[in-house]
């Protein structure tokens, strides 16, 4: 008590930010003080400098149709996407920044609060600047004996208008196919030297140094190389800028070419390294491979070197330096498409000019040492690590994007997945796979389409009775659509991936992409019903209506729904009977327990509101009502169990008689007669409903004693049938006392040939009767005032 809801606040990364063209940028946005679900939604827009008042929508976490046309393709291909850090915080990713991405960015969170209170969006500015950073080092091959010194220089420059800092570092790749580089020594943006873990002791001892020897020149010095220094050395420069939030961000990084360093061990076995000028080439490019031999006193030793492609010999250089090509390569060598030579006793070179698809594969060099050049028995042999070379078709530009028009669906919905392949010049085969959300590995095969259009389904998707008949269609040369007609459960959510493979001349290239899908269970998404009636007490003959309001966290209008109406009569029996049920097909099934409802009930539906209207209520409709809603999976027959069921609260309906408006005149009066004259006693109705009928009963209160019991004279019911009291039932009395209706509201008791025994006080009792749905009902009654009848004898004064 006493606590109030906080004010909603949306916060975005502070600007302005400066980022270089072509870089990957992230912008964060978070919301606090909100009501509603823990997982909030976010929408990003931009206001361009050319039209600062016009909002251009970029990407949304909830609406796939949110992006404007200029951003649609980049969002589909995940060139722009939103990463959810937590329920109320996200990152906007732009993977390759363009000049047109400069502007004012707005992060907006759609309202989930009971009322608007606080801020729902925030803005920041982003500027896109040119990338002026450059780093270069002349590639070379160095051979050093253990303990020798090595110096390498790196040229680094920038011309950014904004205030930025530089960091320069040296890194080492140990093997030819190694991807993880080891840090040697770095000069940080704060001008602090930081050695890598393996070089810390040698740095402290002064054996490893980095100096700036000019405006743009950085020199790495290693006083005494060790065998562990063997590998490919390169320099990396980074440019840093201070953001408005006082953090430093690297806006550009550049790497130089690599220098191969071979270190000859003291008293150790033969070492062999292989490097390539480039491992990913296009047809027509030149490939150069270097084989480095590391031994002591190399000039006095003799080696034979073999070049191997995929384990098969290409060429060999014997200990005399004579080159011998394998037969299938001789013709290409004559055409100067291939060249191999001994650069020194420790460096051997293989060059392939105008590479083709046949040059794809893994290359090794094998070095054998012999005692003399003519000796055929090697002392020792060592094989280099393998280096993978990939040659693509000239102009090869196959690109792939995966998207879905159904990113968030309910169980039973269809999934529609799209795989678009661009730039392929040869037939393409496509394979779809699925990673469920709870079991992210291994991938589950969904469907495959071969180059010739042959379709095969994964084992989990072959039964058309579960998910329906899967369709994998090729809409155009590069557009493949996968349709899963019926999702089974939440496990059908997760990541769906498309892997496209292009085949040409016995070679293949593969690209892949993926997209995320969320499948929500209907049972777990808050299906709820509320039953209400505008009136709880109904007058006999009136109509009443019950409204069953259904809500859920998914679109009910798009799933099959059945609605049942249940009834328990009054007084309660503890058991509800089904009055009627409307099936998803629209068929109406009436229950047998209360057949009279069928002729009185009207069923209607509007959106998620279901109504039961009962016409002309009678006593039999008094009781307790409930509605029961069942939701079924879409695209399946409504057999077996529904996906979700909910029963509403109970609503009691009481049926009562209309309120009586009867008023009978209570005016007291007296009548005096003489002899045996006739007389009349009047009973007047002052007010009553127009459609009422009346029953009139006449009574006589004899003279004192005062507590004498009234005597019933005669009763005329609503059908004018007469019924006399015991004291007035003789033929003589019946002939003298008559009940007569004089007008619509006046009744008389006529007394013929009155005599002194008829003296007393007379009055009437009026009963009001009304025909309702199932019969006559007495609404009320009223008694008149007394009329005193006095008898005057002849001649009496």
matplotlib code that plots the C-alpha trace (Angstrom):
import matplotlib.pyplot as plt

x = [0.0, 1.1, 3.4, 2.8, 3.8, 7.1, 7.4, 8.3, 11.8, 13.4, 17.2, 19.3, 23.1, 24.4, 25.4, 26.7, 28.7, 31.3, 31.8, 33.6, 32.0, 31.9, 32.2, 29.8, 28.1, 25.8, 23.4, 21.8, 18.4, 16.6, 13.4, 12.6, 9.6, 7.2, 4.1, 3.0, 5.1, 8.8, 9.7, 9.1, 9.2, 11.4, 11.2, 14.0, 13.6, 15.9, 15.4, 17.7, 19.5, 17.8, 14.3, 14.8, 11.0, 10.2, 10.4, 11.8, 11.1, 14.0, 13.4, 11.0, 11.1, 7.4, 6.3, 8.0, 6.3, 7.7, 10.8, 10.4, 11.2, 14.8, 15.6, 13.5, 16.3, 19.0, 16.7, 15.8, 19.4, 20.3, 22.5, 20.4, 19.0, 18.0, 19.7, 17.8, 20.2, 17.4, 13.6, 13.9, 17.2, 18.3, 21.2, 20.6, 23.2, 24.2, 26.7, 28.1, 27.7, 26.8, 26.9, 23.1, 23.0, 24.0, 21.2, 19.1, 18.1, 15.0, 14.2, 10.5, 8.8, 5.1, 2.9, 2.1, 1.0, -2.5, -2.1, 0.5, 3.0, 6.6, 8.7, 8.2, 11.1, 14.6, 16.9, 20.6, 22.8, 25.2, 27.7, 29.4, 33.0, 35.6, 38.0, 41.5, 43.4, 46.2, 48.8, 51.4, 54.5, 56.5, 55.8, 59.0, 60.5, 63.1, 65.3, 67.1, 69.1, 68.1, 69.4, 69.6, 67.9, 64.9, 63.5, 60.2, 58.8, 55.1, 53.9, 50.7, 48.8, 45.4, 43.9, 40.6, 39.2, 38.0, 40.3, 41.4, 44.1, 46.1, 47.1, 49.7, 50.2, 52.3, 50.8, 52.0, 50.2, 51.9, 50.7, 49.6, 45.9, 45.9, 43.1, 43.9, 46.7, 49.0, 49.8, 53.5, 53.6, 51.1, 51.4, 47.9, 45.9, 47.0, 50.7, 51.2, 53.3, 51.5, 53.2, 51.3, 51.3, 54.0, 56.3, 55.9, 59.2, 61.2, 59.6, 60.6, 64.1, 64.3, 64.5, 61.2, 60.7, 58.4, 59.6, 58.1, 61.0, 59.2, 55.8, 54.3, 56.9, 56.7, 59.5, 59.3, 62.7, 63.3, 66.9, 67.2, 64.6, 63.5, 61.9, 58.6, 58.8, 58.5, 55.4, 53.7, 54.1, 51.9, 51.1, 47.5, 46.6, 43.4, 41.9, 40.0, 37.5, 36.1, 32.3, 30.1, 29.7, 33.5, 34.2, 36.7, 35.6, 37.8, 36.2, 38.7, 41.2, 43.8, 46.2, 49.3, 50.6, 52.5, 56.2, 57.2, 59.8, 61.7, 63.9, 66.6, 66.8, 70.1, 70.5, 66.9, 65.2, 64.2, 61.3, 59.1, 56.6, 54.3, 52.6, 50.4, 50.2, 46.4, 44.2, 40.9, 41.2, 39.1, 39.7, 42.7, 44.5, 48.1, 48.9, 52.3, 53.3, 56.5, 58.1, 60.5, 63.2, 64.5, 67.8, 71.2, 74.1, 71.7, 74.3, 76.2, 73.2, 71.2, 67.3, 64.7, 61.4, 58.0, 54.9, 51.6, 48.0, 45.4, 48.1, 49.1, 52.5, 52.6, 56.4, 59.7, 63.0, 65.9, 69.0, 70.8, 67.9, 66.5, 62.7, 60.6, 56.9, 54.3, 53.0, 49.6, 51.3, 54.0, 51.8, 50.8, 54.4, 55.4, 52.7, 54.2, 51.0, 53.1, 56.5, 58.6, 62.1, 64.7, 65.2, 67.8, 68.7, 66.0, 63.3, 61.3, 58.6, 55.6, 53.7, 50.4, 49.4, 45.8, 44.4, 41.3, 38.8, 41.2, 43.7, 41.3, 42.5, 45.0, 48.7, 51.7, 55.4, 57.5, 61.2, 63.7, 67.4, 70.0, 73.7, 74.8, 73.0, 73.0, 71.8, 68.3, 68.0, 66.8, 68.3, 65.0, 61.8, 59.2, 55.8, 54.5, 51.0, 48.4, 47.2, 43.7, 43.2, 39.8, 39.3, 36.0, 34.5, 35.4, 32.9, 31.6, 29.1, 26.6, 24.7, 22.0, 19.3, 16.8, 13.6, 10.1, 6.7, 5.7, 8.2, 5.7, 2.9, 0.6, 0.6, -1.2, -0.2, 1.7, 5.4, 6.5, 10.2, 12.0, 15.5, 16.7, 19.9, 21.5, 24.5, 24.6, 25.5, 25.1, 22.4, 21.9, 20.8, 19.1, 18.9, 16.7, 17.5, 16.0, 17.5, 14.7, 14.8, 15.5, 17.9, 20.1, 22.2, 22.5, 20.6, 17.5, 17.1, 13.8, 13.8, 16.3, 15.9, 18.6, 19.8, 17.4, 14.4, 14.3, 12.7, 13.4, 12.1, 13.9, 12.7, 10.8, 8.8, 7.8, 4.5, 1.9, -0.6, 1.3, 2.6, 0.7, 2.3, 5.4, 6.0, 9.4, 8.9, 11.2, 9.4, 12.2, 15.8, 17.0, 13.9, 13.0, 9.9, 9.4, 5.9, 5.3, 1.4, 0.9, 3.2, 2.9, 4.2, 6.7, 9.5, 8.8, 10.2, 13.9, 16.2, 15.5, 18.5, 18.9, 22.1, 22.6, 25.3, 26.3, 27.9, 30.2, 32.8, 33.0, 33.5, 31.0, 30.5, 28.1, 26.5, 24.0, 21.8, 19.1, 16.1, 14.3, 10.7, 8.7, 5.9, 3.6, 1.4, -2.3, -2.6, 0.2, -0.9, -3.5, -6.8, -9.4, -13.2, -15.5, -19.2, -21.4, -25.0, -26.4, -29.1, -29.1, -32.9, -35.2, -38.9, -41.2, -41.6, -38.6, -35.6, -32.1, -28.6, -25.4, -22.1, -19.1, -15.9, -12.8, -9.2, -5.8, -2.3, -2.9, -5.4, -8.5, -10.2, -7.6, -8.0, -10.9, -13.0, -16.0, -18.3, -20.6, -23.3, -23.9, -26.9, -27.8, -31.4, -32.5, -32.2, -28.7, -28.3, -24.5, -24.5, -24.4, -26.2, -25.0, -27.7, -26.0, -22.5, -21.4, -18.6, -15.7, -17.4, -20.4, -22.6, -25.0, -25.6, -28.4, -28.3, -31.0, -31.3, -33.1, -35.0, -37.2, -34.2, -34.0, -37.1, -36.2, -32.4, -30.6, -26.8, -24.6, -20.8, -18.9, -15.1, -14.2, -17.5, -20.2, -23.8, -26.7, -30.1, -33.1, -36.4, -39.5, -38.0, -39.9, -39.3, -37.6, -34.8, -33.9, -30.6, -26.8, -25.1, -21.5, -19.7, -16.9, -14.5, -12.3, -9.5, -8.3, -5.2, -5.5, -5.1, -6.2, -9.6, -11.2, -10.7, -9.2, -8.4, -8.6, -5.3, -6.8, -10.0, -11.3, -14.6, -16.0, -17.2, -20.8, -23.6, -26.9, -30.2, -33.3, -36.7, -39.4, -43.0, -43.6, -44.2, -47.8, -49.1, -52.6, -54.4, -57.9, -60.0, -60.1, -62.7, -65.2, -68.9, -72.4, -75.7, -79.2, -82.2, -85.8, -88.1, -87.0, -85.4, -82.5, -79.0, -75.4, -72.0, -69.2, -65.6, -63.3, -59.8, -57.8, -54.8, -53.7, -51.6, -53.5, -53.1, -54.1, -57.1, -59.0, -60.5, -63.1, -64.1, -66.9, -67.0, -69.5, -68.5, -71.6, -72.7, -70.8, -69.0, -66.2, -64.0, -66.5, -65.0, -65.7, -68.1, -67.2, -70.2, -69.0, -65.8, -65.7, -62.3, -60.3, -62.5, -65.8, -66.5, -68.6, -67.9, -70.2, -69.3, -70.8, -73.3, -74.5, -74.6, -78.3, -80.4, -82.2, -79.0, -77.4, -80.4, -80.1, -76.2, -74.7, -71.1, -71.2, -68.5, -69.8, -66.8, -63.1, -62.3, -65.7, -67.3, -70.7, -72.1, -75.8, -78.2, -81.7, -84.7, -82.5, -83.7, -82.5, -80.5, -78.2, -77.0, -73.2, -70.0, -69.2, -65.8, -64.0, -60.6, -59.2, -56.5, -54.4, -53.6, -51.3, -50.8, -47.1, -45.0, -46.3, -49.6, -51.6, -49.8, -51.1, -49.2, -50.8, -54.1, -55.7, -58.8, -61.3, -62.6, -65.7, -69.2, -71.8, -75.3, -78.0, -81.7, -84.4, -87.9, -91.0, -92.2, -89.1, -87.9]
y = [0.0, 3.5, 2.5, 4.0, 2.7, 4.2, 6.4, 4.7, 5.8, 4.8, 5.3, 5.1, 5.2, 8.7, 10.5, 11.8, 8.8, 8.6, 5.4, 4.5, 3.4, -0.4, -1.1, -3.2, -0.9, -1.6, 0.9, -0.1, 0.8, -0.1, 0.7, 0.9, 1.8, 0.0, -2.1, -5.2, -8.2, -8.5, -8.8, -5.4, -4.7, -2.2, -0.3, 1.5, 4.4, 7.1, 10.7, 11.5, 14.9, 15.4, 15.2, 15.6, 15.7, 12.4, 9.1, 6.2, 2.9, 0.4, -2.7, -4.0, -6.9, -7.5, -6.4, -8.1, -5.5, -2.5, -1.8, 0.7, -0.6, 0.8, -1.3, -4.5, -6.4, -5.5, -6.6, -9.9, -10.7, -9.7, -6.9, -5.0, -6.9, -6.5, -8.6, -8.9, -8.6, -9.1, -8.5, -4.8, -4.1, -4.6, -3.9, -2.6, -4.2, -2.6, -5.1, -2.9, 0.8, 2.9, 6.7, 6.8, 5.3, 8.7, 10.5, 10.7, 7.3, 6.8, 3.8, 3.5, 1.0, 0.3, 1.0, -1.9, 0.4, 0.9, 4.6, 6.7, 8.0, 8.8, 8.6, 6.0, 6.8, 8.3, 9.7, 9.9, 11.0, 8.9, 10.3, 8.1, 9.0, 7.7, 5.0, 6.6, 4.0, 2.2, -0.4, -2.0, -4.3, -5.8, -9.6, -11.6, -14.9, -14.9, -17.7, -17.3, -19.6, -20.0, -17.0, -14.6, -11.2, -10.2, -6.7, -6.0, -2.6, -1.6, 1.7, 3.0, 6.2, 8.0, 11.3, 11.3, 14.8, 13.8, 13.3, 9.6, 7.4, 4.6, 1.2, -1.0, -4.7, -7.6, -11.1, -14.6, -17.4, -20.7, -23.0, -22.6, -23.3, -21.7, -19.2, -18.1, -15.5, -15.2, -11.6, -10.8, -7.1, -4.2, -0.4, 0.5, 3.6, 4.9, 4.5, 1.5, -1.5, -4.8, -8.2, -11.3, -14.1, -16.1, -13.1, -11.4, -12.7, -11.9, -8.4, -7.7, -8.9, -6.5, -9.2, -8.2, -4.5, -2.2, 1.3, 4.2, 5.4, 7.9, 9.6, 6.5, 3.7, 1.1, -1.5, -4.9, -6.2, -9.7, -10.0, -13.8, -15.9, -19.2, -22.2, -21.1, -17.9, -19.9, -18.9, -16.0, -12.6, -9.6, -6.1, -4.9, -1.3, 0.0, 3.5, 4.5, 7.3, 8.5, 8.3, 10.8, 8.2, 8.5, 4.9, 4.3, 2.4, 0.9, 2.2, 0.6, -2.2, -3.1, -6.0, -6.1, -8.9, -11.7, -12.4, -16.1, -16.7, -20.0, -20.7, -23.4, -25.4, -26.1, -29.9, -30.6, -32.6, -31.2, -28.7, -27.9, -25.0, -24.2, -20.8, -19.5, -16.0, -16.4, -19.3, -18.0, -17.2, -16.7, -18.4, -16.8, -15.6, -16.6, -19.0, -19.0, -21.6, -21.4, -24.4, -23.5, -25.9, -25.3, -27.0, -26.0, -25.5, -25.8, -25.0, -28.2, -30.5, -32.1, -32.2, -33.5, -31.6, -33.1, -30.9, -32.7, -31.8, -33.9, -36.4, -36.9, -35.8, -32.8, -32.2, -32.8, -31.0, -33.4, -32.7, -31.3, -28.8, -30.7, -30.2, -33.3, -32.8, -35.5, -36.5, -34.8, -31.5, -31.5, -29.9, -27.0, -26.5, -26.2, -23.6, -21.7, -22.2, -23.9, -23.1, -24.7, -23.8, -23.9, -20.4, -21.5, -24.6, -23.6, -22.0, -23.8, -22.2, -23.5, -21.0, -21.8, -19.1, -18.7, -21.2, -23.2, -25.4, -28.3, -26.6, -26.7, -28.8, -29.3, -28.7, -30.2, -30.2, -33.1, -32.7, -35.6, -35.2, -37.5, -37.9, -37.2, -35.8, -39.2, -41.2, -42.6, -43.4, -40.5, -39.7, -38.1, -36.9, -34.4, -33.4, -29.9, -29.1, -28.9, -25.6, -25.5, -23.6, -22.7, -21.5, -20.1, -19.4, -16.1, -13.5, -16.0, -14.0, -16.6, -15.0, -16.4, -14.9, -16.8, -15.2, -16.1, -14.5, -16.4, -15.4, -15.8, -18.4, -20.4, -24.2, -25.6, -22.6, -23.1, -22.1, -20.4, -20.2, -18.5, -19.2, -16.8, -17.6, -14.9, -15.0, -18.8, -19.6, -23.4, -25.7, -25.4, -28.0, -26.8, -28.5, -27.2, -28.1, -27.3, -26.6, -26.9, -24.2, -26.7, -29.0, -26.8, -29.6, -31.6, -30.1, -32.0, -32.5, -31.2, -31.4, -31.5, -30.6, -31.8, -30.0, -31.9, -31.1, -34.4, -33.9, -35.9, -35.4, -35.8, -38.9, -36.7, -35.0, -38.0, -38.7, -36.3, -37.1, -35.1, -31.9, -32.3, -32.7, -30.6, -28.5, -27.5, -25.5, -23.7, -20.6, -19.3, -20.1, -19.0, -18.8, -21.9, -21.9, -24.4, -24.8, -26.8, -26.9, -27.7, -27.0, -29.6, -27.8, -25.3, -27.6, -26.7, -23.2, -22.4, -21.8, -23.0, -22.9, -23.2, -24.5, -24.0, -25.8, -24.8, -27.5, -26.9, -29.1, -31.5, -28.7, -27.3, -24.2, -23.9, -20.9, -21.0, -18.8, -19.2, -17.5, -17.7, -18.9, -18.8, -21.3, -20.7, -23.2, -22.2, -23.9, -21.8, -18.4, -17.2, -18.5, -17.0, -16.5, -14.1, -14.5, -11.6, -10.5, -7.0, -8.1, -10.8, -10.6, -11.1, -10.3, -13.1, -12.7, -10.5, -11.6, -11.7, -12.1, -13.7, -12.5, -14.9, -12.8, -14.8, -13.6, -15.2, -14.1, -15.2, -14.2, -16.2, -15.3, -17.4, -20.6, -23.1, -22.5, -24.3, -22.8, -24.7, -23.2, -25.0, -24.7, -25.7, -25.2, -23.5, -24.7, -26.0, -29.7, -29.7, -30.8, -28.7, -29.8, -28.7, -26.7, -26.2, -26.3, -24.5, -26.5, -25.0, -25.9, -23.8, -26.8, -26.3, -29.4, -29.1, -31.0, -33.4, -32.5, -29.2, -29.5, -26.4, -24.1, -25.0, -23.0, -20.0, -19.5, -17.4, -17.8, -15.1, -14.4, -11.2, -11.3, -12.9, -12.3, -15.1, -14.4, -16.5, -14.7, -16.3, -15.0, -14.7, -15.9, -18.4, -20.1, -23.0, -20.7, -19.7, -21.0, -20.8, -20.4, -21.0, -20.9, -23.3, -22.5, -25.1, -24.1, -26.5, -26.6, -25.0, -27.2, -30.3, -32.1, -31.4, -34.9, -36.1, -33.5, -29.7, -27.7, -25.6, -25.5, -22.9, -22.5, -19.2, -17.9, -18.8, -16.3, -16.7, -15.6, -15.2, -15.0, -13.0, -11.9, -8.4, -5.9, -5.3, -1.8, -2.6, 0.1, -0.5, 2.4, 2.2, 5.0, 4.2, 4.7, 3.7, 2.8, 3.0, 1.2, 0.8, -2.2, -4.9, -2.7, -3.6, -2.1, -2.2, -2.1, -0.6, -1.9, 0.5, -0.2, 3.1, 1.8, -1.4, -2.6, -2.5, -6.2, -7.5, -9.6, -9.4, -11.8, -10.2, -11.7, -10.1, -10.3, -9.4, -8.4, -9.1, -6.6, -6.8, -8.5, -6.8, -9.9, -11.8, -13.7, -12.2, -14.2, -15.0, -14.1, -14.8, -14.9, -14.1, -15.2, -13.8, -15.9, -14.6, -18.0, -17.6, -19.4, -18.8, -19.0, -21.6, -19.2, -17.9, -21.1, -21.8, -21.2, -18.4, -16.6, -17.1, -15.5, -12.4, -11.8, -11.1, -9.9, -7.6, -5.7, -2.3, -0.9, -1.7, -0.7, -0.8, -3.9, -4.1, -6.5, -6.4, -7.4, -8.0, -7.6, -6.7, -7.3, -6.5, -9.7, -8.3, -5.4, -5.2, -4.0, -5.1, -5.0, -6.6, -8.2, -7.7, -10.1, -9.0, -11.9, -11.8, -14.4, -15.0, -17.4, -20.6, -19.8, -17.4, -15.8, -13.8, -10.6, -9.0, -8.2, -5.3, -4.9, -2.1, 0.2, -0.9, 0.0, -0.1, -1.3, -0.1, -1.1, 1.5, 0.2, 1.8, 4.8, 5.1, 8.6]
z = [0.0, -0.7, -3.6, -7.1, -10.5, -11.8, -14.8, -18.0, -19.3, -22.6, -22.7, -25.9, -26.3, -26.0, -29.1, -31.3, -32.4, -35.2, -37.0, -40.2, -43.5, -43.9, -40.1, -37.9, -35.4, -32.4, -30.7, -27.4, -26.1, -22.8, -21.1, -17.3, -15.1, -17.4, -16.6, -18.6, -19.7, -18.8, -22.5, -24.1, -27.8, -29.6, -32.9, -34.5, -37.0, -38.5, -39.4, -42.3, -42.6, -46.0, -44.3, -40.5, -39.9, -41.7, -39.8, -41.8, -40.2, -40.0, -37.9, -35.2, -32.7, -33.1, -36.6, -39.7, -42.0, -40.0, -42.2, -45.1, -48.5, -48.5, -45.4, -46.2, -48.0, -45.4, -42.6, -44.3, -45.0, -41.4, -42.6, -40.0, -37.0, -33.3, -30.7, -27.4, -24.5, -22.0, -21.8, -21.6, -23.4, -27.0, -29.4, -33.0, -35.3, -38.7, -40.1, -42.9, -42.3, -45.3, -45.9, -46.1, -42.5, -41.0, -39.2, -36.0, -34.7, -32.6, -30.4, -29.6, -27.2, -27.8, -24.8, -22.4, -19.5, -18.2, -19.0, -20.8, -18.2, -19.1, -22.2, -24.9, -27.2, -27.2, -30.0, -30.7, -33.7, -35.8, -38.2, -40.9, -41.7, -44.1, -43.1, -43.4, -41.4, -43.2, -42.1, -44.3, -44.0, -46.8, -46.9, -46.7, -45.8, -43.0, -41.9, -38.6, -36.5, -32.8, -30.9, -33.9, -33.8, -35.9, -36.7, -38.5, -39.3, -39.8, -41.4, -39.8, -40.7, -40.4, -41.5, -39.6, -38.8, -35.4, -32.4, -32.4, -30.9, -32.5, -31.2, -32.9, -32.2, -33.5, -33.7, -34.6, -36.4, -35.7, -38.5, -42.1, -41.3, -37.8, -37.2, -33.7, -33.5, -30.5, -29.3, -29.2, -28.2, -28.4, -28.0, -26.7, -27.5, -24.1, -25.2, -22.8, -24.0, -23.3, -24.1, -24.9, -22.2, -23.9, -24.3, -20.9, -19.4, -22.5, -22.6, -19.0, -19.8, -22.7, -25.3, -27.1, -27.8, -29.8, -30.7, -32.7, -34.9, -37.0, -37.5, -39.0, -38.4, -35.7, -35.2, -33.5, -32.2, -31.0, -29.6, -29.7, -31.6, -30.2, -32.0, -30.5, -32.6, -35.8, -37.8, -39.6, -38.1, -38.9, -37.6, -36.7, -36.2, -34.6, -34.6, -31.4, -30.7, -27.4, -27.3, -25.4, -22.5, -22.0, -23.3, -26.1, -29.2, -32.0, -35.2, -37.6, -37.7, -40.4, -40.8, -42.8, -45.0, -43.2, -42.8, -42.6, -39.9, -39.9, -36.9, -37.1, -33.9, -32.2, -32.4, -33.3, -36.1, -39.5, -39.4, -42.4, -42.8, -45.7, -46.5, -49.3, -50.8, -50.6, -49.8, -51.3, -55.0, -58.1, -61.4, -63.2, -60.0, -59.1, -56.2, -54.7, -52.1, -50.0, -48.4, -45.6, -44.4, -40.8, -39.9, -38.7, -41.1, -44.0, -46.7, -46.2, -46.1, -49.0, -49.3, -51.7, -51.7, -52.8, -53.6, -52.9, -53.7, -51.8, -51.0, -54.7, -55.9, -58.2, -58.6, -56.9, -56.6, -56.1, -54.0, -57.1, -57.7, -60.7, -61.2, -62.1, -62.9, -62.6, -66.0, -65.8, -64.9, -67.6, -70.3, -68.0, -67.0, -70.7, -71.2, -68.2, -66.1, -63.4, -62.0, -59.2, -58.2, -55.4, -54.1, -51.6, -49.7, -47.2, -49.4, -52.2, -54.3, -56.2, -58.3, -60.1, -62.7, -63.7, -61.1, -62.0, -60.1, -60.5, -58.3, -55.3, -52.3, -49.6, -50.3, -48.4, -48.9, -47.9, -47.2, -47.0, -46.0, -47.7, -46.9, -50.5, -53.5, -55.2, -52.2, -52.4, -48.7, -46.5, -43.1, -42.0, -43.6, -42.4, -43.8, -43.5, -42.1, -44.8, -46.3, -47.8, -51.1, -52.3, -55.9, -56.9, -60.3, -61.9, -60.8, -58.2, -56.2, -54.8, -51.9, -49.8, -47.5, -45.3, -44.1, -42.8, -43.1, -40.0, -37.2, -34.4, -34.7, -32.5, -32.3, -35.3, -37.6, -40.7, -41.1, -44.3, -44.9, -47.8, -49.1, -51.8, -53.7, -55.9, -58.1, -58.8, -62.4, -62.1, -60.7, -56.9, -54.4, -51.2, -47.8, -44.9, -41.3, -37.9, -34.5, -31.8, -29.0, -26.2, -28.0, -30.1, -31.5, -33.7, -36.7, -37.7, -41.5, -42.7, -46.5, -49.4, -53.1, -55.4, -58.5, -60.7, -58.4, -56.6, -53.2, -50.0, -46.5, -43.1, -41.1, -38.6, -41.4, -43.5, -41.7, -43.3, -40.6, -38.0, -39.6, -42.8, -46.2, -46.3, -49.5, -50.8, -54.0, -56.4, -57.3, -59.6, -60.4, -57.0, -54.7, -52.6, -50.3, -47.5, -46.1, -42.9, -42.9, -39.2, -36.2, -33.5, -30.4, -29.1, -30.2, -33.8, -33.0, -32.9, -35.8, -39.4, -41.8, -45.5, -47.0, -50.8, -52.7, -56.3, -58.4, -61.4, -63.1, -60.3, -57.7, -55.1, -53.1, -50.2, -48.5, -45.6, -43.6, -40.9, -39.4, -36.1, -35.5, -32.2, -31.8, -28.9, -27.1, -27.0, -23.6, -22.2, -23.5, -21.1, -22.6, -20.4, -20.5, -18.6, -18.5, -17.7, -17.9, -17.8, -15.4, -12.8, -12.0, -14.9, -15.0, -16.3, -20.0, -20.5, -22.6, -21.2, -22.7, -21.5, -22.9, -22.9, -23.5, -24.5, -24.4, -25.2, -26.1, -29.7, -32.3, -31.5, -34.8, -36.7, -34.8, -34.6, -31.5, -30.0, -27.4, -25.1, -22.9, -19.5, -17.2, -13.6, -12.6, -9.3, -6.6, -7.4, -8.1, -8.2, -11.8, -15.0, -18.2, -21.6, -23.3, -26.6, -28.2, -31.3, -33.0, -35.0, -38.2, -37.1, -36.5, -33.5, -31.3, -28.7, -25.4, -24.5, -20.8, -21.3, -24.6, -24.0, -24.5, -28.2, -29.1, -26.9, -27.3, -29.9, -30.4, -31.9, -32.2, -32.8, -32.8, -29.5, -27.8, -27.8, -26.8, -25.6, -25.7, -24.0, -25.2, -22.8, -19.6, -17.5, -14.2, -16.0, -17.1, -13.5, -12.5, -13.0, -16.4, -17.6, -20.9, -21.9, -24.7, -26.5, -28.8, -31.5, -33.5, -36.9, -40.0, -38.2, -37.9, -34.5, -33.3, -30.0, -27.4, -27.9, -27.5, -24.7, -22.7, -20.3, -18.3, -17.3, -14.0, -13.1, -13.5, -11.7, -13.3, -11.1, -12.8, -10.8, -11.4, -12.7, -9.9, -9.2, -9.6, -8.3, -6.2, -4.8, -3.5, 0.3, 0.8, 3.6, 2.8, 3.9, 2.2, 3.8, 2.5, 3.5, 3.0, 0.6, -2.0, -4.2, -3.5, -4.8, -3.0, -5.2, -5.5, -7.5, -8.9, -8.7, -10.9, -12.5, -15.6, -18.8, -19.6, -16.2, -15.4, -12.0, -9.6, -7.2, -3.9, -1.8, 2.0, 4.8, 8.3, 10.4, 13.1, 16.5, 18.1, 16.3, 16.1, 14.0, 11.1, 7.6, 5.6, 2.0, -0.2, -3.8, -5.9, -9.6, -10.9, -14.0, -16.2, -14.6, -13.0, -9.8, -6.5, -3.5, 0.2, 2.4, 4.0, 0.6, -1.4, -1.1, -4.2, -2.5, -1.5, -4.9, -6.5, -4.3, -4.3, -7.7, -8.7, -11.6, -13.6, -14.5, -16.3, -16.7, -13.2, -11.3, -9.9, -8.0, -5.5, -6.2, -3.4, -4.5, -2.0, 0.9, 4.4, 7.9, 8.1, 5.3, 7.5, 8.1, 6.6, 3.0, 1.2, -1.8, -2.3, -5.8, -7.1, -10.1, -12.6, -15.7, -18.4, -18.7, -20.8, -19.4, -17.6, -15.4, -12.4, -9.5, -9.2, -6.2, -4.4, -2.5, -0.2, -0.6, 2.1, 4.1, 2.9, 5.8, 4.9, 7.2, 7.1, 7.9, 8.9, 7.4, 9.3, 11.4, 12.0]

ax = plt.figure().add_subplot(projection="3d")
ax.plot(x, y, z, "-o")
ax.set_aspect("equal")
plt.show()
